[in-house]
Amino acid sequence: MKLRTTSISNRWFVNTLGAVIIVLSVSIVTLSLTVRSSTYSGIEQTLTGRMDELLNWLSSSGGQTSSEFIAIARDYIEQFPDKNTMEIMALNRSGRIFVTSTGFEPDQNQEMPDYEQALQSPTDSGKWVGRLNNGEKVMAITRVVRNRMGSLTGSVRYLVSMEKADAQTQRVILILIAAGVFIMLLITFSGIYFIRSILVPVQQVSEGAKKIAQGDFAVRIAKARDDELGQLCDSINDMAGELAASEQLKNDFISSVSHELRTPLTAIQGWAETLREDPDPKTSERGVGIIIGETARLSGLVEELLDFSRLQGGRMRLHVSRLDTVAQLDAAVFLFTDRAQGEGKELIYEECPSLPAVYGDADRLRQVLVNVLDNALKYTEAGGKITVSAAEAAGKVRITIRDTGCGIPAEHLPFVKKKFYKANQLVRGSGIGLAVADEIIALHGGALDVASVEGAGTTVTVTLPSCRWTEEHPDSAAPEIRNYIEERREANG
Protein backbone atom coordinates (compact mmCIF):
# COMPACT_ATOMS: atom_id res chain seq x y z
CA MET A 1 0.00 0.00 0.00
CA LYS A 2 1.55 3.26 -1.11
CA LEU A 3 1.11 6.07 1.41
CA ARG A 4 0.29 9.40 -0.23
CA THR A 5 1.37 12.65 1.39
CA THR A 6 -2.25 13.74 1.64
CA SER A 7 -3.54 10.44 2.95
CA ILE A 8 -4.90 9.46 6.35
CA SER A 9 -1.77 7.41 6.95
CA ASN A 10 0.47 10.43 6.45
CA ARG A 11 -1.59 12.50 8.86
CA TRP A 12 -1.49 9.63 11.34
CA PHE A 13 2.31 9.38 11.10
CA VAL A 14 2.76 13.12 11.41
CA ASN A 15 0.33 13.58 14.29
CA THR A 16 0.61 10.35 16.28
CA LEU A 17 4.27 9.49 15.72
CA GLY A 18 5.25 13.13 16.04
CA ALA A 19 3.57 13.32 19.43
CA VAL A 20 5.08 9.98 20.50
CA ILE A 21 8.58 11.09 19.45
CA ILE A 22 8.23 14.32 21.42
CA VAL A 23 6.90 12.52 24.50
CA LEU A 24 9.58 9.81 24.35
CA SER A 25 12.35 12.35 23.76
CA VAL A 26 11.25 14.48 26.69
CA SER A 27 10.86 11.38 28.84
CA ILE A 28 14.32 10.01 27.93
CA VAL A 29 15.99 13.37 28.55
CA THR A 30 14.15 13.80 31.85
CA LEU A 31 14.94 10.28 33.02
CA SER A 32 18.58 10.64 31.93
CA LEU A 33 18.98 13.87 33.86
CA THR A 34 17.21 12.30 36.83
CA VAL A 35 19.50 9.25 36.79
CA ARG A 36 22.61 11.42 36.46
CA SER A 37 21.44 13.77 39.19
CA SER A 38 20.55 10.86 41.46
CA THR A 39 23.93 9.19 40.89
CA TYR A 40 25.89 12.39 41.52
CA SER A 41 23.74 13.20 44.55
CA GLY A 42 24.37 9.73 46.01
CA ILE A 43 28.14 10.10 45.57
CA GLU A 44 28.03 13.55 47.10
CA GLN A 45 26.09 12.29 50.11
CA THR A 46 28.59 9.45 50.55
CA LEU A 47 31.55 11.87 50.47
CA THR A 48 29.78 14.29 52.81
CA GLY A 49 29.07 11.47 55.25
CA ARG A 50 32.72 10.36 55.27
CA MET A 51 33.77 13.99 55.67
CA ASP A 52 31.53 14.44 58.70
CA GLU A 53 32.91 11.21 60.14
CA LEU A 54 36.50 12.49 59.79
CA LEU A 55 35.72 15.92 61.22
CA ASN A 56 34.00 14.37 64.22
CA TRP A 57 37.07 12.19 64.75
CA LEU A 58 39.35 15.22 64.49
CA SER A 59 37.19 17.16 66.95
CA SER A 60 37.29 14.35 69.48
CA SER A 61 41.06 13.88 69.09
CA GLY A 62 42.11 17.51 69.56
CA GLY A 63 43.60 19.15 66.50
CA GLN A 64 43.33 22.76 67.78
CA THR A 65 46.67 23.72 66.38
CA SER A 66 48.11 23.27 62.92
CA SER A 67 50.69 20.75 64.12
CA GLU A 68 48.06 18.70 65.95
CA PHE A 69 45.86 18.74 62.86
CA ILE A 70 48.71 17.52 60.65
CA ALA A 71 49.57 14.69 63.00
CA ILE A 72 46.01 13.50 63.50
CA ALA A 73 45.11 13.82 59.78
CA ARG A 74 48.25 11.94 58.71
CA ASP A 75 47.49 9.13 61.14
CA TYR A 76 43.86 8.87 59.92
CA ILE A 77 44.68 8.99 56.22
CA GLU A 78 47.43 6.40 56.45
CA GLN A 79 44.94 3.99 58.01
CA PHE A 80 42.03 4.96 55.66
CA PRO A 81 40.17 1.73 54.71
CA ASP A 82 38.47 2.87 51.45
CA LYS A 83 41.58 3.75 49.46
CA ASN A 84 40.37 1.72 46.48
CA THR A 85 37.10 3.65 46.06
CA MET A 86 38.01 7.21 46.98
CA GLU A 87 40.98 9.41 47.71
CA ILE A 88 41.42 11.56 50.81
CA MET A 89 44.04 14.23 51.24
CA ALA A 90 44.89 16.79 53.90
CA LEU A 91 46.09 20.34 53.29
CA ASN A 92 47.96 22.62 55.67
CA ARG A 93 47.10 26.23 56.41
CA SER A 94 48.86 27.41 53.28
CA GLY A 95 46.81 25.10 51.07
CA ARG A 96 49.59 22.58 50.25
CA ILE A 97 48.79 18.88 50.28
CA PHE A 98 50.95 17.21 52.90
CA VAL A 99 49.44 13.71 52.80
CA THR A 100 47.18 11.64 50.50
CA SER A 101 45.63 8.19 50.80
CA THR A 102 47.09 7.05 47.45
CA GLY A 103 50.63 6.97 48.83
CA PHE A 104 51.93 8.85 45.77
CA GLU A 105 53.38 12.30 45.64
CA PRO A 106 50.45 14.67 45.16
CA ASP A 107 50.25 17.00 42.18
CA GLN A 108 50.67 20.42 43.78
CA ASN A 109 49.89 22.15 40.47
CA GLN A 110 46.38 20.71 40.26
CA GLU A 111 43.72 23.40 40.56
CA MET A 112 41.30 22.90 43.43
CA PRO A 113 38.22 25.08 42.90
CA ASP A 114 36.46 23.30 45.74
CA TYR A 115 39.21 24.39 48.16
CA GLU A 116 38.92 27.98 47.03
CA GLN A 117 35.14 27.79 47.40
CA ALA A 118 35.44 26.31 50.91
CA LEU A 119 37.70 29.17 52.03
CA GLN A 120 35.07 31.70 50.89
CA SER A 121 31.98 29.76 51.99
CA PRO A 122 30.27 30.52 55.33
CA THR A 123 29.81 26.74 55.72
CA ASP A 124 33.57 26.13 55.24
CA SER A 125 32.79 23.62 52.48
CA GLY A 126 33.12 23.46 48.70
CA LYS A 127 32.33 21.06 45.87
CA TRP A 128 33.79 20.69 42.41
CA VAL A 129 33.10 18.34 39.52
CA GLY A 130 35.63 18.49 36.74
CA ARG A 131 38.69 16.96 35.16
CA LEU A 132 42.16 16.57 36.64
CA ASN A 133 45.28 17.43 34.75
CA ASN A 134 45.48 13.81 33.58
CA GLY A 135 41.95 14.06 32.06
CA GLU A 136 40.12 11.98 34.65
CA LYS A 137 36.71 13.28 35.68
CA VAL A 138 36.29 13.53 39.45
CA MET A 139 34.07 14.94 42.19
CA ALA A 140 35.87 16.69 44.99
CA ILE A 141 34.56 17.97 48.33
CA THR A 142 36.73 20.10 50.61
CA ARG A 143 36.05 21.12 54.19
CA VAL A 144 38.32 23.63 55.98
CA VAL A 145 39.09 22.97 59.66
CA ARG A 146 39.22 25.81 62.16
CA ASN A 147 40.02 25.93 65.87
CA ARG A 148 37.78 27.34 68.56
CA MET A 149 39.02 30.85 67.82
CA GLY A 150 38.05 30.46 64.16
CA SER A 151 41.58 30.33 62.89
CA LEU A 152 42.41 28.03 59.98
CA THR A 153 44.31 24.91 61.04
CA GLY A 154 44.08 22.96 57.75
CA SER A 155 41.71 21.38 55.25
CA VAL A 156 40.47 17.93 54.34
CA ARG A 157 39.63 17.00 50.77
CA TYR A 158 37.76 13.92 49.54
CA LEU A 159 37.99 13.03 45.87
CA VAL A 160 36.31 10.24 43.89
CA SER A 161 36.48 9.27 40.21
CA MET A 162 33.27 9.83 38.22
CA GLU A 163 34.30 7.62 35.28
CA LYS A 164 32.39 4.55 36.51
CA ALA A 165 29.40 6.67 37.54
CA ASP A 166 29.28 8.32 34.12
CA ALA A 167 29.66 4.95 32.39
CA GLN A 168 26.78 3.56 34.44
CA THR A 169 24.69 6.64 33.64
CA GLN A 170 25.47 6.26 29.95
CA ARG A 171 24.40 2.61 30.05
CA VAL A 172 21.10 3.60 31.63
CA ILE A 173 20.63 6.31 28.99
CA LEU A 174 21.40 3.82 26.21
CA ILE A 175 18.88 1.40 27.71
CA LEU A 176 16.28 4.20 27.80
CA ILE A 177 17.05 5.13 24.19
CA ALA A 178 16.82 1.48 23.12
CA ALA A 179 13.48 1.16 24.93
CA GLY A 180 12.28 4.33 23.22
CA VAL A 181 13.34 3.04 19.79
CA PHE A 182 11.62 -0.28 20.51
CA ILE A 183 8.43 1.54 21.52
CA MET A 184 8.65 3.67 18.37
CA LEU A 185 9.10 0.61 16.16
CA LEU A 186 6.26 -1.20 17.94
CA ILE A 187 3.94 1.78 17.52
CA THR A 188 5.04 2.27 13.90
CA PHE A 189 4.49 -1.33 12.80
CA SER A 190 1.27 -1.74 14.76
CA GLY A 191 0.11 1.61 13.37
CA ILE A 192 0.97 0.59 9.80
CA TYR A 193 -0.96 -2.65 10.27
CA PHE A 194 -3.92 -0.79 11.78
CA ILE A 195 -3.88 1.92 9.10
CA ARG A 196 -3.61 -0.70 6.37
CA SER A 197 -6.59 -2.56 7.87
CA ILE A 198 -8.59 0.67 7.56
CA LEU A 199 -7.28 2.20 4.35
CA VAL A 200 -7.54 -0.92 2.18
CA PRO A 201 -11.28 -1.37 2.92
CA VAL A 202 -11.79 2.40 2.60
CA GLN A 203 -10.16 2.35 -0.84
CA GLN A 204 -12.38 -0.57 -1.82
CA VAL A 205 -15.41 1.34 -0.57
CA SER A 206 -14.28 4.42 -2.50
CA GLU A 207 -13.81 2.45 -5.72
CA GLY A 208 -17.17 0.74 -5.27
CA ALA A 209 -18.89 4.06 -4.57
CA LYS A 210 -17.37 5.56 -7.73
CA LYS A 211 -18.73 2.69 -9.81
CA ILE A 212 -22.15 3.07 -8.20
CA ALA A 213 -22.05 6.82 -8.89
CA GLN A 214 -21.33 6.00 -12.53
CA GLY A 215 -24.46 3.87 -12.70
CA ASP A 216 -23.09 0.37 -12.09
CA PHE A 217 -25.59 -0.71 -9.43
CA ALA A 218 -24.52 -4.37 -9.65
CA VAL A 219 -21.33 -3.56 -7.73
CA ARG A 220 -21.04 -5.13 -4.28
CA ILE A 221 -18.25 -4.39 -1.81
CA ALA A 222 -16.73 -7.40 -0.04
CA LYS A 223 -16.96 -7.18 3.75
CA ALA A 224 -13.83 -8.36 5.59
CA ARG A 225 -14.93 -7.82 9.20
CA ASP A 226 -18.11 -7.22 11.19
CA ASP A 227 -16.96 -3.80 12.42
CA GLU A 228 -17.89 -0.23 11.55
CA LEU A 229 -16.31 -0.59 8.10
CA GLY A 230 -18.23 -3.82 7.61
CA GLN A 231 -21.43 -2.00 8.51
CA LEU A 232 -20.51 0.73 6.01
CA CYS A 233 -20.01 -1.93 3.31
CA ASP A 234 -23.42 -3.40 4.14
CA SER A 235 -25.02 0.05 3.98
CA ILE A 236 -23.44 0.83 0.60
CA ASN A 237 -24.42 -2.58 -0.76
CA ASP A 238 -27.98 -2.02 0.46
CA MET A 239 -27.93 1.43 -1.11
CA ALA A 240 -26.74 -0.05 -4.40
CA GLY A 241 -29.59 -2.56 -4.26
CA GLU A 242 -32.10 0.20 -3.53
CA LEU A 243 -30.70 2.33 -6.34
CA ALA A 244 -30.88 -0.61 -8.72
CA ALA A 245 -34.47 -1.22 -7.72
CA SER A 246 -35.27 2.49 -8.05
CA GLU A 247 -33.58 2.59 -11.44
CA GLN A 248 -35.64 -0.36 -12.59
CA LEU A 249 -38.81 1.25 -11.22
CA LYS A 250 -37.93 4.48 -12.98
CA ASN A 251 -37.36 2.69 -16.27
CA ASP A 252 -40.61 0.76 -15.87
CA PHE A 253 -42.36 4.02 -15.02
CA ILE A 254 -41.00 5.77 -18.10
CA SER A 255 -42.00 2.82 -20.24
CA SER A 256 -45.45 2.69 -18.66
CA VAL A 257 -46.06 6.44 -18.92
CA SER A 258 -44.79 6.45 -22.50
CA HIS A 259 -47.27 3.71 -23.31
CA GLU A 260 -50.06 5.48 -21.42
CA LEU A 261 -49.36 8.71 -23.31
CA ARG A 262 -48.94 7.01 -26.67
CA THR A 263 -52.24 5.11 -26.52
CA PRO A 264 -54.61 8.13 -26.30
CA LEU A 265 -52.41 10.15 -28.66
CA THR A 266 -52.55 7.35 -31.20
CA ALA A 267 -56.33 7.15 -30.86
CA ILE A 268 -56.71 10.92 -31.17
CA GLN A 269 -54.47 11.07 -34.24
CA GLY A 270 -56.18 8.07 -35.87
CA TRP A 271 -59.69 9.44 -35.41
CA ALA A 272 -58.63 12.95 -36.47
CA GLU A 273 -57.34 11.52 -39.73
CA THR A 274 -60.51 9.43 -40.11
CA LEU A 275 -62.74 12.46 -39.56
CA ARG A 276 -60.79 14.46 -42.12
CA GLU A 277 -61.31 11.76 -44.75
CA ASP A 278 -64.84 10.58 -43.78
CA PRO A 279 -67.36 13.40 -43.11
CA ASP A 280 -70.15 10.92 -42.30
CA PRO A 281 -72.15 12.35 -39.32
CA LYS A 282 -72.28 9.03 -37.46
CA THR A 283 -68.55 8.51 -37.87
CA SER A 284 -67.93 12.11 -36.81
CA GLU A 285 -70.05 11.74 -33.70
CA ARG A 286 -68.33 8.54 -32.68
CA GLY A 287 -64.87 9.91 -33.45
CA VAL A 288 -65.42 13.15 -31.53
CA GLY A 289 -66.63 11.17 -28.52
CA ILE A 290 -63.52 9.00 -28.58
CA ILE A 291 -61.26 12.02 -29.02
CA ILE A 292 -62.92 13.77 -26.06
CA GLY A 293 -62.59 10.66 -23.90
CA GLU A 294 -58.96 10.06 -24.82
CA THR A 295 -58.18 13.74 -24.31
CA ALA A 296 -59.70 13.58 -20.83
CA ARG A 297 -57.70 10.45 -20.12
CA LEU A 298 -54.52 12.17 -21.36
CA SER A 299 -55.30 15.27 -19.31
CA GLY A 300 -55.84 13.16 -16.21
CA LEU A 301 -52.50 11.42 -16.66
CA VAL A 302 -50.67 14.72 -17.12
CA GLU A 303 -52.41 16.15 -14.06
CA GLU A 304 -51.39 13.07 -12.07
CA LEU A 305 -47.78 13.61 -13.11
CA LEU A 306 -47.97 17.28 -12.16
CA ASP A 307 -49.42 16.39 -8.77
CA PHE A 308 -46.64 13.92 -8.20
CA SER A 309 -44.07 16.58 -9.12
CA ARG A 310 -45.67 19.05 -6.69
CA LEU A 311 -45.65 16.49 -3.89
CA GLN A 312 -42.02 15.57 -4.52
CA GLY A 313 -41.03 19.24 -4.46
CA GLY A 314 -43.21 20.07 -1.44
CA ARG A 315 -45.19 22.53 -3.54
CA MET A 316 -48.68 21.05 -3.18
CA ARG A 317 -51.02 23.34 -1.27
CA LEU A 318 -54.45 22.49 0.09
CA HIS A 319 -57.47 24.74 -0.41
CA VAL A 320 -59.12 23.95 2.87
CA SER A 321 -62.79 24.13 3.72
CA ARG A 322 -65.24 22.33 5.98
CA LEU A 323 -66.46 19.36 3.93
CA ASP A 324 -69.57 17.22 4.05
CA THR A 325 -68.04 13.74 4.02
CA VAL A 326 -71.24 12.05 2.83
CA ALA A 327 -71.56 14.44 -0.11
CA GLN A 328 -67.95 13.88 -1.14
CA LEU A 329 -68.35 10.12 -1.04
CA ASP A 330 -71.69 10.24 -2.88
CA ALA A 331 -70.17 12.27 -5.70
CA ALA A 332 -67.21 9.92 -6.12
CA VAL A 333 -69.38 6.79 -6.20
CA PHE A 334 -71.79 8.40 -8.65
CA LEU A 335 -68.94 8.99 -11.13
CA PHE A 336 -68.34 5.24 -11.40
CA THR A 337 -71.88 3.93 -11.35
CA ASP A 338 -72.35 3.92 -15.12
CA ARG A 339 -68.86 2.57 -15.73
CA ALA A 340 -69.41 -0.33 -13.33
CA GLN A 341 -72.67 -1.24 -15.04
CA GLY A 342 -71.08 -0.99 -18.46
CA GLU A 343 -68.26 -3.33 -17.41
CA GLY A 344 -70.60 -5.82 -15.83
CA LYS A 345 -69.43 -5.19 -12.28
CA GLU A 346 -71.55 -4.56 -9.20
CA LEU A 347 -70.83 -1.32 -7.33
CA ILE A 348 -72.41 -1.48 -3.87
CA TYR A 349 -72.61 1.72 -1.83
CA GLU A 350 -73.49 1.29 1.84
CA GLU A 351 -74.55 4.82 2.73
CA CYS A 352 -73.99 6.26 6.20
CA PRO A 353 -75.93 9.55 6.57
CA SER A 354 -74.45 10.50 9.96
CA LEU A 355 -70.75 10.88 9.10
CA PRO A 356 -69.05 13.90 10.74
CA ALA A 357 -67.58 16.67 8.64
CA VAL A 358 -63.85 16.91 7.91
CA TYR A 359 -61.43 19.72 7.13
CA GLY A 360 -59.73 19.32 3.78
CA ASP A 361 -59.35 20.11 0.11
CA ALA A 362 -62.48 18.90 -1.73
CA ASP A 363 -60.74 18.43 -5.08
CA ARG A 364 -57.83 16.51 -3.58
CA LEU A 365 -60.02 14.20 -1.50
CA ARG A 366 -62.21 13.52 -4.52
CA GLN A 367 -59.02 12.75 -6.47
CA VAL A 368 -58.06 10.15 -3.85
CA LEU A 369 -61.48 8.48 -3.85
CA VAL A 370 -61.59 8.47 -7.65
CA ASN A 371 -58.12 6.91 -7.83
CA VAL A 372 -58.98 4.15 -5.36
CA LEU A 373 -62.32 3.38 -7.05
CA ASP A 374 -60.67 3.40 -10.47
CA ASN A 375 -58.08 0.85 -9.27
CA ALA A 376 -60.83 -1.31 -7.74
CA LEU A 377 -62.66 -1.42 -11.07
CA LYS A 378 -59.50 -2.00 -13.10
CA TYR A 379 -58.43 -5.01 -11.06
CA THR A 380 -61.91 -6.57 -10.75
CA GLU A 381 -63.13 -8.89 -13.46
CA ALA A 382 -66.66 -8.74 -14.90
CA GLY A 383 -69.14 -10.18 -12.41
CA GLY A 384 -67.12 -9.01 -9.46
CA LYS A 385 -68.16 -6.64 -6.69
CA ILE A 386 -66.86 -3.33 -5.37
CA THR A 387 -68.27 -2.33 -1.99
CA VAL A 388 -67.98 1.20 -0.61
CA SER A 389 -68.77 1.89 3.03
CA ALA A 390 -67.99 4.49 5.69
CA ALA A 391 -68.21 4.82 9.46
CA GLU A 392 -67.01 6.92 12.37
CA ALA A 393 -64.52 5.46 14.85
CA ALA A 394 -62.69 7.26 17.68
CA GLY A 395 -63.41 10.71 16.25
CA LYS A 396 -62.25 9.78 12.76
CA VAL A 397 -63.99 8.96 9.49
CA ARG A 398 -63.07 5.59 8.02
CA ILE A 399 -63.94 5.00 4.33
CA THR A 400 -63.53 1.43 3.12
CA ILE A 401 -63.43 0.36 -0.54
CA ARG A 402 -63.38 -3.41 -0.95
CA ASP A 403 -63.22 -5.34 -4.22
CA THR A 404 -63.27 -8.99 -5.21
CA GLY A 405 -60.55 -8.59 -7.84
CA CYS A 406 -57.30 -10.43 -8.42
CA GLY A 407 -55.70 -9.15 -5.22
CA ILE A 408 -52.06 -8.29 -4.63
CA PRO A 409 -49.35 -10.91 -4.05
CA ALA A 410 -47.91 -10.82 -0.54
CA GLU A 411 -44.42 -9.97 -1.79
CA HIS A 412 -45.73 -6.87 -3.60
CA LEU A 413 -48.07 -5.60 -0.89
CA PRO A 414 -45.47 -3.62 1.14
CA PHE A 415 -44.47 -1.62 -1.94
CA VAL A 416 -47.77 -0.72 -3.59
CA LYS A 417 -47.72 2.81 -2.16
CA LYS A 418 -44.19 3.49 -3.36
CA LYS A 419 -43.69 5.76 -6.33
CA PHE A 420 -43.41 4.11 -9.75
CA TYR A 421 -44.31 0.70 -8.33
CA LYS A 422 -46.76 -1.49 -10.24
CA ALA A 423 -47.61 -4.92 -8.92
CA ASN A 424 -49.35 -5.85 -12.18
CA GLN A 425 -47.58 -4.66 -15.31
CA LEU A 426 -50.40 -5.90 -17.53
CA VAL A 427 -52.93 -3.31 -16.30
CA ARG A 428 -52.77 0.24 -17.57
CA GLY A 429 -51.61 2.97 -15.21
CA SER A 430 -48.55 5.04 -14.38
CA GLY A 431 -47.77 3.48 -11.01
CA ILE A 432 -47.88 6.78 -9.13
CA GLY A 433 -51.63 7.20 -8.52
CA LEU A 434 -51.64 5.37 -5.19
CA ALA A 435 -48.44 7.08 -4.11
CA VAL A 436 -50.02 10.49 -4.81
CA ALA A 437 -53.21 9.46 -2.99
CA ASP A 438 -51.22 8.35 0.04
CA GLU A 439 -49.35 11.67 0.15
CA ILE A 440 -52.59 13.67 -0.15
CA ILE A 441 -54.21 11.79 2.71
CA ALA A 442 -51.05 12.27 4.79
CA LEU A 443 -51.30 16.04 4.17
CA HIS A 444 -54.79 15.88 5.66
CA GLY A 445 -53.43 14.17 8.78
CA GLY A 446 -54.98 10.84 7.82
CA ALA A 447 -53.83 7.45 6.61
CA LEU A 448 -54.33 5.21 3.59
CA ASP A 449 -54.00 1.49 4.31
CA VAL A 450 -54.02 -1.39 1.83
CA ALA A 451 -54.85 -4.99 2.71
CA SER A 452 -55.08 -7.72 0.12
CA VAL A 453 -55.21 -11.44 -0.44
CA GLU A 454 -54.08 -12.73 -3.80
CA GLY A 455 -57.04 -14.13 -5.72
CA ALA A 456 -59.58 -12.86 -3.15
CA GLY A 457 -59.53 -9.10 -3.51
CA THR A 458 -58.18 -5.90 -2.01
CA THR A 459 -59.41 -3.57 0.71
CA VAL A 460 -58.33 0.07 0.83
CA THR A 461 -59.14 2.06 3.97
CA VAL A 462 -58.95 5.84 4.00
CA THR A 463 -58.96 7.36 7.51
CA LEU A 464 -59.52 11.09 7.98
CA PRO A 465 -59.75 13.06 11.23
CA SER A 466 -63.12 14.68 11.86
CA CYS A 467 -63.39 18.42 12.37
CA ARG A 468 -63.81 18.01 16.13
CA TRP A 469 -60.80 15.68 16.37
CA THR A 470 -58.66 18.07 14.31
CA GLU A 471 -59.64 21.02 16.52
CA GLU A 472 -58.66 19.02 19.59
CA HIS A 473 -55.35 17.94 18.02
CA PRO A 474 -54.25 20.89 15.84
CA ASP A 475 -50.58 19.89 15.90
CA SER A 476 -51.32 16.79 13.82
CA ALA A 477 -52.96 18.81 11.02
CA ALA A 478 -51.31 20.28 7.95
CA PRO A 479 -50.33 24.00 8.17
CA GLU A 480 -53.12 24.99 5.75
CA ILE A 481 -55.72 23.26 7.94
CA ARG A 482 -54.37 24.88 11.12
CA ASN A 483 -54.45 28.30 9.47
CA TYR A 484 -58.01 27.71 8.28
CA ILE A 485 -59.14 26.77 11.81
CA GLU A 486 -57.47 29.84 13.31
CA GLU A 487 -59.01 32.12 10.69
CA ARG A 488 -62.47 30.70 11.43
CA ARG A 489 -62.01 31.21 15.14
CA GLU A 490 -60.94 34.81 14.60
CA ALA A 491 -63.88 35.41 12.27
CA ASN A 492 -66.28 34.01 14.87
CA GLY A 493 -64.80 36.18 17.60
SULDAQUI-V90832 format. One record per run of one state. SS is the DSSP state (h for helix, s for strand, l for the rest). FROM is the first residue (numbers start at 1). LEN is the number of residues. Records with the same first field share a line. If there is no record, write none. Layout:
SS: FROM-LEN / FROM-LEN
This chain:
l: 1-7 / 62-4 / 79-8 / 92-5 / 101-12 / 121-4 / 132-5 / 147-5 / 162-1 / 214-14 / 278-3 / 313-7 / 324-1 / 343-3 / 351-7 / 379-6 / 394-2 / 404-6 / 414-19 / 444-3 / 454-3 / 473-1 / 477-2 / 492-2
h: 8-54 / 66-13 / 113-8 / 163-51 / 228-50 / 281-32 / 325-18 / 362-17 / 410-4 / 433-11 / 467-6 / 474-3 / 479-13
s: 87-5 / 97-4 / 125-7 / 137-10 / 152-10 / 320-4 / 346-5 / 358-4 / 385-9 / 396-8 / 447-7 / 457-10
